[in-house]
Amino acid sequence: MYLLISILTVIISIVLVFFVVIQNSKGGGLAAGFSSSNQVMGVRKTTDFLEKATWSLAGAIVVFSLAATFFMPGKTVTTKDSSIRDEIQNAAPANPNAIPDFGTAVPKGNGQTTVPAAPATSTPAPPPAPAK
């Protein structure tokens, strides 16, 4: 039903564009082709018809748009959670005291050699002896 209402809305929109393009804001357009006043659909009747058709089609678009919201397919509920949520729940907890290792060595290439990182010592070096 949603697809039918959507197709009808598109068709009505195209017809509405056609009617608006036919009209002329100065009273010309399609109505300008009828020059004699004794025709059944004279100049005044044509502009009345085009104006009423334009308003009717605009109202129909509004009605079909509101009706489409009632027939819009809803979200289907699944029992399976997303894969991202599964990864978050199954991830190992991170150690908040861990220090990230960003690699302190210089990469090899272009004649450069790697410099190993200084070993971490737990005891500080003794201060130098005072000079006498």
N, C-alpha and C positions, 0 to 999 in steps of 0.2 A: 504494500500500500504506500509506503514511503517513497519507493521508486516512482510509482505512478504520479503521486503528488509533485515530486521533483520535476518530472518530465513536463507535466502540465504547467508548472510555474515557469519553466524555461520557454515553453511555447507562447504563453501569455506575454512574457517579457519581450519576446521578439515581435509579436503583433503590436504591443504597446509602442515599441520603438518605431515601427512602421507608421502608426497613427500620428505620433508626435512629429515625425519627419514630414508627413503630408501637410500638416497644419502650418499656417504662416501666422506669425504673431500680429500682422497687420490686417488680417482678415482675408488674405489671398490663399495661396496653396491650392488644394484641390477645388476649393470653392470658386476660384477665379475662372475656372473653365466654363462655368455656367453663367452666361451673360444675360439670357432673357429671364424676365421675372414671372412668366406664366408657365414655367415648368413645374412639375409636381415637386421635385426636390430642387428648389432654387438655391440661390447663394446663401440665404439665411438658414434654410433647413440643413444644408450640408455642414455648415459650421456647428449647428446645434448637435447634429449626429456625431460629428467627430469629437466634440467636447464631451458629450455624454459617454461615448465609447471609451475615451481616454480615462475619464474618472471611473468608469465601471471596471476597466481592465486593471487600473491601479488598485482599486478595492479588492478585486479578485486575487491579485498578487499578495496582498496583506492577509486575506483569509487563507489562502493556500499555504502561506509561510507559517501562520499560526497552527494550521492543521498538521503541517509536517512535523512540528515539535511533538505532537501527541503520538505520531506513528514512527518516530525516530527509533531505530534499533538501540536497545540499551546495552550496557556493558555486561558481558557474560561473566558469571562468577565461576572461578576455577578453584579447586582445592590445592593446586600446586602453587607455591610461592615463587617469586622470581629467583633467577639464578644469582643475582647480586645479593639478595637477602640471604640465600643459602650460604654464600661465601663469607658473608659477614658473621653469620652465626657459627660457622664451622672453623673460623680462623683461630689460630693460636693466640693467646693473649700476649701482648708485647710487654717486654720488661721495661718499666719506666726508668730504670737506672742504667740501661744499656747506652753506651756511647757509640754512635755510628762511626764506621770505618770508611772514610772517604778516600783512602789510598793516598799516602803521602809521598810515594816514589814518583820520580819524573819518568814519563814514558820513554821507551827506547825509540831510536830513530834519529836520523839527521846527525849522526856522529855523537849523540849524547849518550851518556851511560846512566843507568839508574842509580839513584842514591837510596840506600836502605834507610828506613826510618830509625831514629835514635831509640835504643832500647829504653824501656821505661824502668826506672829504678824506684824502689820504694823508700830508700834511705837517701837523704841529701848528701852531697859531697861535703867534706870537711872544709872549713874556711882556710884560706892560705895563712901560713905562719907570718906573724908580724916581723917586719924587717928591723934589724938592730943597728 
